[in-house]
Amino acid sequence: MTLASAVIDAPALAFEANDRRCAHCGASVAAANERFCCIGCAGAYRLIEELGLTRYYATRTLAAEARAPQPPDEDATDLSAYAVAAADGTASLSLLVDGLHCAACVWLIESALKRQAAVTEARVTLTTRRLDLRWRGGIEAAAPLVALVQRLGYRLAPYDAERAAALTDDEGRRLLRALAIAGFAAGNVMLLSVAVWSGGAGDMGAATRDLLHWVSALIALPAVVFGGAPFFRSAWQALKHHRTNMDVPIAVGVVLTSAMSLYETIVSGPHAYFESVVMLLFFLLIGRYLDLRARGRARSAAQLLLALTTHQATVLDANGRVKRLAATAVESGEQVLVAPGERVPVDGRVVSGASAVDRSLIDGESTPALIAAGDRVLAGMVNLSAPLTLIVTATGNRTFLAEIVRLMEAAEQGRARLVALADRVARLYAPAVHGLALATFALWLFFAPWQQALLNAVAVLIITCPCALGLAVPAVQMIASGRLMQRGILLKSATALERLATVDMVVFDKTGTLTTGRLALEAADIAPDRLRLAAGLAAASRHPLSAALRRACPDGPAIDGVLEHQGAGLSAGQLRLGSRAFCSVASSDDDDRPELWLTQRNASPTRFTFRDELREDAATVIAALRRAGIEVSLLSGDRAPVVAALAARLGIADWRAEQTPVEKHAALAALTARGRKVLMVGDGLNDAPALAAAFVSMSPASAADVSQTAADVVFQGRSLKSVSETLAIARRSQTLVRENIALAIAYNALAVPLAMLGLVTPPLAAFAMASSSLIVLGNALRLCGSRA
Amino acid sequence: MSGLLLLIPVALALGLGGLATFLWALGAGQFDDLEGEAGRILFDDEDTPPPAPASPAHPRRAP
């Protein structure tokens, strides 16, 4: 069976039910007879077939809302420079993988690599999204292996041990170890305590009780030292800097309770609270661990994005030799080559070559611009059709990019002042708890000996320990970030969920955000045979308009002997496809839309017009946002007629066109000043300052690197539904957090008076602690089952 | 009550055994990837050598 027929025969396992879905990524496909949404997906599918790994499609757990990795249309980047050769003739490479979804992705990458003869080891870690690769041979053998994974649809970035989360790993292990010890102690001490409580009502002698207390102390005290260490350390840090945090009352409570219980044990008293102390630590450590994982996730998402932005430039030195350098290492005056499909790494002036560049990330302009020798290009533009040689005019902090970054950093400082809800509660919490405990101690001194007074004060501290709070918020955050990640949405900031929940206005950028940034043919009145002819010619070119024609008619047979006239058009014999001037057409059809003309002897010229393709669900998402009571507005750098037409189509009344980065930033600042909580969604370099100035911001994974760095949330895939989904999940999780805080306060309101009256006994304290924690945790877990 | 003198050490020894095992597993890196390892078991290991490049393996058909 040939490869081609294998592709056609093979059942698209997961997507047979709906043939209008891309067989690889599940995005909907425009033409009914198409199996793939793009060339990249078709290539990935074919590659998976070829390797015999089609089981991937059956086993992956792609949530209906999730998107499979979509391979890029452009060429693979070479990462072999990061490989390390070992003494035994092998070489290894560590990479960060973007686009991992579930265990099936792990299996696919590992299996695909292991089928390469040279590979000796390939291991993907889902949590840290790291790929460790080892093969026999030199470092140059890395290129085909890296390209293989990239062709499967995963983006790769060099893994930098310094930048990456080695720290989180260590801290995670330390917390888990503390958690295990606290858990062991909690279980065993509880066992003994139940015996004491039940024996206390019956015939247990004082000597037996003391023995059990001593055994409990023996187990609990080391566990307190070990399991409490994270809290003691954090509390000490806070106190040293004359601040207080949630860990201060915890540390004070734990130390006082342990000391008190040990004293009671020594004097053979009945009030030993060992089980409460270790259980408290156990619950708090669970919360701490969940919190670490949620934060670690956000951090690793941010790191991944950062790593993906390490750009390289191809520098041409004086001897005509070519070398790859980091874009930051390039000097002014050097010559840089930019291949078609590559992003321009530095600001410069074109020395030779003529090409079209996509400048949508710089200023939101959707039509590619033609450039030739002498024109200025900026870092961040994408070279589309032909190789270019540039002379570098600015580097480092003098580039256009650096100006944007400065603007962005200034805007971000304003946002750093925001304090998470849990921290705000904690600020009030510590003084309140300590005040209550002190008051209890002071008041009881009038009625009872100091031991009794201290015992009651300690009971207050135990009862008020913020177990519920410390557990419930991280649990909600962990579940919410996990659910978002399944949908390909990365939370980069820990407080983003909280801010998203209060959003009352969404500001969209146009090009690349509401639209896909790709041009699409407006094919309403074009005869099919002309289209086939034009698509056949266009097959020879990489120009975006040609690519749009190919997408509109992929099965038109490619025509041989096509000549490309740079910046003008294509020709094959008498057949011409290109600009108005190139085809010598005199026509009065004049609007701003990008166009191509097809001329042929004996036939009237045909005009093809293009427009920026709207994201398929843009209209639905905007309608859904409106229904949720959120105002929608549009800020674009593109020309007014284009923006007006799009705003009218989507029913957005409030729009502004031709906005510079500074104007966008000012517009957002003005909205913020009026007290609006604005979610900015944008992708361009020109959006980055606005993204940073907004209350909270989102950006698609296709966005400019700076914008992804500025955004709080990055979403993958071609669907805009991520925006409404993120808002829905944020609102739902914030409701749960509020409910949990309310529950914790209600519990305290009930239990604190009892403790102050001295009515709380060890079993009651233990029961209250466990039940309140389990209730808030159960409430947090409701987020798992909800369909929001 | 003298049973306690035997049973408490036995219970503690069992618990400590479990704790030691867990700490060993933690140190051996078994808890480093909590999300990936859970799914890994669902995929069969591949003992077969990689297919020759000339004849791509036929895709498995759906039942």
Interface residues (C-beta under 8 A of the other chain):
Chain A: M1 L3 A6 A10 P11 L13 E16 E49 E50 L51 G52 T54 R55 A58 T59 C102 A103 A104 V106 W107 S111 K114 R115 Q116 A117 V124 T125 L126 T127 T128 D169 G172 R173 L176 R177 A180 I181 F184 G187 N188 L191 L192 G205 T208 L211 L212 V215 I219
Chain B: M1 L4 I8 A11 L12 G15 L16 G18 L19 F22 L23 L26 G27 F31 D32 D33 L34 E35 G36 A38 G39 R40 L42 F43 E46 P50 P51 P56 A57 H58 P59 R60 R61 A62
